[in-house]
Amino acid sequence: MPLIPQLLAIFAVGASSLCHAADFTAAQVRDLLATADRNTPVDLAGKDLSDLDLNDIDFKRANLSGANLFGARLVSSNLAGAKLVRANLNGAWLMGTKFAGADLSGSTMLGLVILGGTVKEKPNFAGANLSGVRLIADLPGTDLRGADLSRSKLGVDIRNQGMGQMRTDLSGANLAGADLHEADLNRALLMFADLKGANLKGANLFRAKLSGADLTGADVAGADFTEADLEGTVFRDVKGLDATKGMDTATNRDKAIY
């Protein structure tokens, strides 16, 4: 389905869901998960879990595809390996969702569009474990301070024609101190992102948009900057700059700040 009609359909469903109460109480969700194990995960696909306090819960690889998590609190919850494809994590439904300190390692979150305009409306991933995650989302200005995004896949998958050129938007995101070593950020939007002190060792930044991004004190050894846009990118006190790849092909490299 083309992107725009698909998003309009998502928004229509999301708007409709906001008019109804959640399908479960937080206590009912906890009871369901208490009887599950990792071999027989709970199916919460398409369920409305909006505004629930789901902090410190082990979701045991539950199926949350299409679930409405608008305003839900998942601080320090374990969502490692959970199925989150178009789980809400879609459209406006992720506005205000709290993932700070949560474990989302190995999860799949595709086709995500976050509409939150204010800081309070944006999802919070500060200190979250997102290692190995597959993520396509609009996350401008999102708090990802100290998050573990090592070996994550946030770039364009050119083999997946259905996804086309959808890419992760981290423009203006706070990634200070984040672990992005060996992360795939090809073609990602990182304009004016705060990457101070981030670990970008071995990261794939092919054609990434880094104009205005601040990499002060970051470690970029082995990172691939082939055809990346470096206009106004701050490289003060970075480590491993001489050990990067593709810097000679980066655009606007003469306009970077060293």
Rosetta blueprint (number, residue, H / E / L):
1 M L
2 P L
3 L H
4 I H
5 P H
6 Q H
7 L H
8 L H
9 A H
10 I H
11 F H
12 A H
13 V H
14 G H
15 A H
16 S H
17 S H
18 L L
19 C L
20 H L
21 A L
22 A L
23 D L
24 F L
25 T L
26 A H
27 A H
28 Q H
29 V H
30 R H
31 D H
32 L H
33 L H
34 A H
35 T L
36 A L
37 D E
38 R L
39 N L
40 T E
41 P L
42 V L
43 D E
44 L L
45 A L
46 G L
47 K L
48 D E
49 L L
50 S L
51 D L
52 L L
53 D E
54 L L
55 N L
56 D L
57 I L
58 D E
59 F L
60 K L
61 R L
62 A L
63 N E
64 L L
65 S L
66 G L
67 A L
68 N E
69 L L
70 F L
71 G L
72 A L
73 R E
74 L L
75 V L
76 S L
77 S L
78 N E
79 L L
80 A L
81 G L
82 A L
83 K E
84 L L
85 V L
86 R L
87 A L
88 N L
89 L L
90 N L
91 G H
92 A H
93 W H
94 L H
95 M L
96 G L
97 T L
98 K E
99 F L
100 A L
101 G L
102 A L
103 D E
104 L L
105 S L
106 G L
107 S L
108 T E
109 M E
110 L E
111 G E
112 L E
113 V E
114 I L
115 L L
116 G L
117 G L
118 T L
119 V L
120 K L
121 E L
122 K L
123 P L
124 N E
125 F L
126 A L
127 G L
128 A L
129 N E
130 L L
131 S L
132 G L
133 V L
134 R E
135 L E
136 I E
137 A E
138 D E
139 L L
140 P L
141 G L
142 T L
143 D E
144 L L
145 R L
146 G L
147 A L
148 D E
149 L L
150 S L
151 R L
152 S L
153 K E
154 L L
155 G L
156 V L
157 D L
158 I L
159 R L
160 N L
161 Q L
162 G L
163 M L
164 G L
165 Q L
166 M L
167 R L
168 T L
169 D E
170 L L
171 S L
172 G L
173 A L
174 N E
175 L L
176 A L
177 G L
178 A L
179 D E
180 L L
181 H L
182 E L
183 A L
184 D E
185 L L
186 N L
187 R L
188 A L
189 L E
190 L L
191 M L
192 F L
193 A L
194 D E
195 L L
196 K L
197 G L
198 A L
199 N E
200 L L
201 K L
202 G L
203 A L
204 N E
205 L L
206 F L
207 R L
208 A L
209 K E
210 L L
211 S L
212 G L
213 A L
214 D E
215 L L
216 T L
217 G L
218 A L
219 D E
220 V L
221 A L
222 G L
223 A L
224 D E
225 F L
226 T L
227 E L
228 A L
229 D E
230 L L
231 E L
232 G L
233 T L
234 V E
235 F L
236 R L
237 D L
238 V L
239 K E
240 G L
241 L H
242 D H
243 A H
244 T L
245 K E
246 G L
247 M H
248 D H
249 T H
250 A L
251 T E
252 N L
253 R H
254 D H
255 K H
256 A L
257 I E
258 Y L
